[in-house]
């Protein structure tokens, strides 16, 4: 059946325009004012609402296979649809680790069976994510979106050089979790004012930016396509900005929580514990500036669900990671767009064409135009509500934004023209 999205404001990196969208056979059939439609089409009134191409998140954890008590492909993809996402890339810290054709096939079987949106798996960089033996890049490159040992940095320089050489030969992406284990010293929040005032062990920023500096040097040497995951500090932004200016093939992401929060917002609660940690207010400002000038290519949630018990042990004892798929856009809209800090167009770009271009997930121009896949997100910008984890589709409930009043709500998500989340009536 045809679907007509009637009277919405279309928004993408090019700007805003009022138009109808006709969806037919999983694709955008037509765009224009006052479209004529066939009888029998489902008409959805989008007046007063924004229509974007579906969001893409290149960094999520869906925990299956191996830790389905935290999240499953089914619940994770439902949470993504609830948040406006139509494509996500699932990280490889699973059991078994997707480091071979056989283990990737296990994950892909679950995705094919249970996902309600497009879920693309990562493969590991090293066998078992142990940093000791490279995977077979040539054998896996057609089965994954990129290669990462996320959750742990590749510690040995020679191993990362070999990985980048192999990735360059196969023209695939190395997506690095940058963390120098020798600088951690048991830390679990940022080594700053809050840690000192409350007796917590801190993680220094150099544990992140030091490994980024090493990897940028190796990426320049090898010509590898290199992506930096979840950057959190000012030094990381500056290193990547300078590397881009030199022509290094580097892209990067940061998370909504790093753009909206800093160490001054910490509370004695596991829902504020993630890796990398919330850093200084100055780091948050540097990340915003990096988003504005294009140094940061994508906003990715690093959606990392855990059980309630695993997140109940305070800052010191709780597992690292928070959920974010269902709050990302409202938080960004409330804290960045409404105050006039970042334009709505730039936020949309960082959620759509930015990540898609970084990971070569179809044409950068695939979005809002006839013939493109009907992967669409409809947003009510005036909706006012309070974040309540009990309403999440995700099995994970730990978010630093619990209780936060926000504006805007996702009211419809279409994947290939099929509603996968809908609270707006036709």
Secondary structure, 3 states (H helix, E strand, C coil): CCEEEEEEEEEECCEEEEEEEEEECCEEEEEECCCCCCCCCEEEECCCCEEEECEEEEEEECCCCCCCCCCCHHHHHHHHHHCCEEEEEECCCCCCCCCCHHHHHHHHHHHHHHCCCEEEECECCEHHHCCCCECCHHHHCCCCCCECCCCCCCCCHHHHHHHHHHHHHHCCEEEECCCCHHHCCCCCEECCHHHHHHCCCEECCHHHHHHHHHHHHHHHHHCCEEEECCCCCHHHHHHHHHHHHHCCCEEEEECHHHHHCCHHHCCCCHHHCCCCCCCCHHHHHHHHHHHHCCCCCEECCCEECCCCCCCCCHHHHCCCCCCCCCCHHHHHHHHHHCCCCCCHHHHHHHHCHHHHHHCCCCCCCCCCCCCCECCEEEEEEEEEEECCHHHCCCCCCCCCCCCCEEEEEEEEEEECCEEEEECCCC
